[in-house]
Amino acid sequence: MNHADRRLAALAASQRQVFTRQQALVAGLSRAAVCRRTRSGLFVAHGPHTLHFAGVTLDWKGRLLAGLMDLGEGSLITGRAAAALHGFDGFADGPVELLVPSHHKDRRAVGRVSSTPAIGPLDRVFVDGLALTSGTRTVLELLGRVSERELGNAIDSAIRFGLTAPVALCRRLELLGRQGHHGVAAFERVMESSGVQSWLERQFLGRPPRLPERR
């Protein structure tokens, strides 16, 4: 391993073991050298522009970062992945869901990629160094993609954590356009009970009433 390889290994270690082909060039490798290392198995291609060293398995956050690197500027983690990063009740690590501006809709990454014409400054936040949709935008991106119970969990969590408020959710949905937005009816039903403060409370309240036993 030469000096350029060691420099690249140090960089990869600082960004969840993933790096881009461009970063390999900046580290001092030629394009031919990158190709040779990829053919020999020293470098393993992950996405269109991302690589990692052989023997490394990218964890979930590493795969999310690789997706952002492949999609480039303006991309965000969204959906279930963003909900898990925010710590919303009932959402676990694992999925890779990404959002890009419409003018980048042809870009590709490993995972589910969707596009939108509107990503505003307030739609972007950072968690553990990863760019993702804000609490408000994450809830709205879940519309039509998750069950009504999961949507309720997301809304309850986002409000409880101080990441959004009912008025913020409604205003942002209006700006994004309610017509044709999947899941709006479910959103309106869930918002009626958005005062529920936890996933366990919602589970309890969602159970049918227990009738007294006859003697």
N, C-alpha and C positions, 0 to 999 in steps of 0.2 A: 504494500500500500504506500503510494508516494505522498508527497506533501499535499497535493490537491485532494487526494482521496481522504486524507486525515482531516483536512479543513472541511470537506463536505460531510464527513461523519460527525464532526462536532456540530455543524449546523443542523443536521438531521436530528441529533439528540436534543437540540433546543426547540424543535418544532414537531414533537411527537413522532419522530423517526421517519418523517416523510420529507421529500424535497422535490423540486421541479427540475426538468431538463435545463431550463435557463439558469437555475441556481448552480447546477453542475458546471456550466460553462463559466459562470462568474468565479467559481472556485478555482478555475484554472485548467479544466479538462476541455479538450477539443470535442467537436461533434463526433468525430470518428472514434475517439476514446470512449465517449458515452455509449456509442453503438456497440463497440467491442465488449464493454463491461456488461451490457444488457444481453448480448448474445452468449456470453460465457456464463451468465447466471450470477455474476457479482452484484449487478443491479437487477431489481425485479420491477417491472412496469405495473403500476396500480391502475392509473387512469390515463387519459390522453396525454397529459403533461407531467404526471407525477410518478415518482419512483421511490423505492426504499432498498436498503441493502439486504442481501441474501441472509437468511436466518432470522429476520425480523418479521414479526406478525403485528400488523397495525391494530391497535385497540380501537374501540368505538370512536373515541374522540380523534384518534389519528385518522380514521376513515372520513370523519366529518371534515377535518382540516384539509385532507386531500381533495375532497369534493369542492371546497371553497377555492383551493388553489387551481384546480382544473377549470372551474367556471370563471374565475377572474374577478376583477373589480365589480362591486355592486351586488355580488351574490350573498345569500343569507341561508342559514339553517332554518328550517321551518317545520310546520306540522308536528307529528308525534315526537320527532327528534328535539325540536325546540321546547315542546312541552316537558319532556324529560329533563332537559338542561335547566329549565326554570324550576323544576321540582314539583310540577303539578301532580296532585294525587292520582294514582292509577296509571301513570305513564312511566315506562321503564326504558333503560338504555337499549340500544339495538338498531332501530331504524335509521336510515340515512335519507333524509328528505331535504331538498334544497330549493331555493327560490331565486330566480334571476329576473332582471328587467326584460321586457318584451323584445328589445332590440338585441338581446343576447340569447334568445330562445333556441337558437340552433347549436349552442354549446352543449357539450356532453360531459358527464361525470358518472362515476359508479354510484348508483342510488337512484332515487326518484327525483326528477327535476321538473319543476313547473315554472311557468312564467307569469308575470303580471305587468300591466302598464303603469302601475303606481307603487313605488316604494319611496316613502318620504323619510326625512331625517329622523322623525319620531318612531319610525318602524324598526329602527336598527339599534340593537344593544349588544354588549359583549359579556359573555360568561366564560370564565377560564380561558380567556384569550380568543374565543371563537365568536364570530359575528353571527347573530341570529335575530329572528323577528322579536319585537318587543312583546310584553305580556298581552297587550291589546291585540296586536296583529296576529300573534300566535293563536289566540282564541278564534279569531275570524277565519284564519287559514284552516282551522279544524272543521269548519262548517261543511257538512256534506261528506266528510271523510271519516267521521267517528260516530259512535252510537250517541243517542240522546243522553244516556247516563254518563258517558265519557265527557261529553260536552259540558254537562253540569259540573262534573268534577273540575274541569279546566277553568270554568268561570268562577266557581267557588274558590279555587286555589289562587287564581290571579287577583281576585278582590281581597282575599285574606292576606296575601303577601304584599299588598299595596302596589301591585304592578299595573292595575287598571281600576276602573270604576264603571258602574253601569252606564252612566252618561257618556263616558269616553268610548265604550264599546258601541253604543248606539250611534254616536256622531261619526265614528270612523267607518262604520258599516254604511251609513248614508253617503259618505264621501266616496267610498269604493263602489257604490251602486247596489242597491238592494235587489233590483229587478234582475232575475237570472242568476242570482247568487244562491247556490245550492245550500240547503240547510237553514234558510231564514226562518221558516215556520218552527223548526225545532228550537232555534235560538230564542224566538219570542216566547215559546212555552217555558224554556228553562229559565229565562230572565225573570219570569213571574215568581220563581222560587229561589232567586239568587242570594237570598239571605241565609241559606243553609251554610254552615261554617266549616263542615268537614266532610270528607268522603264517607266516613263511618256514619255520620248523621244522615247523609243522603241514602246510604244503604238501608239504614234503619227505617227511615221515613218511606222508602220505596217498597217496604214489605207490606203485604195485605194485612189488615187488622186481624188479630187473633180473637176468635169468638170464645166466650166463656164455655167451659165444659158443662154439659147437662148432667144433673145428678138423678 
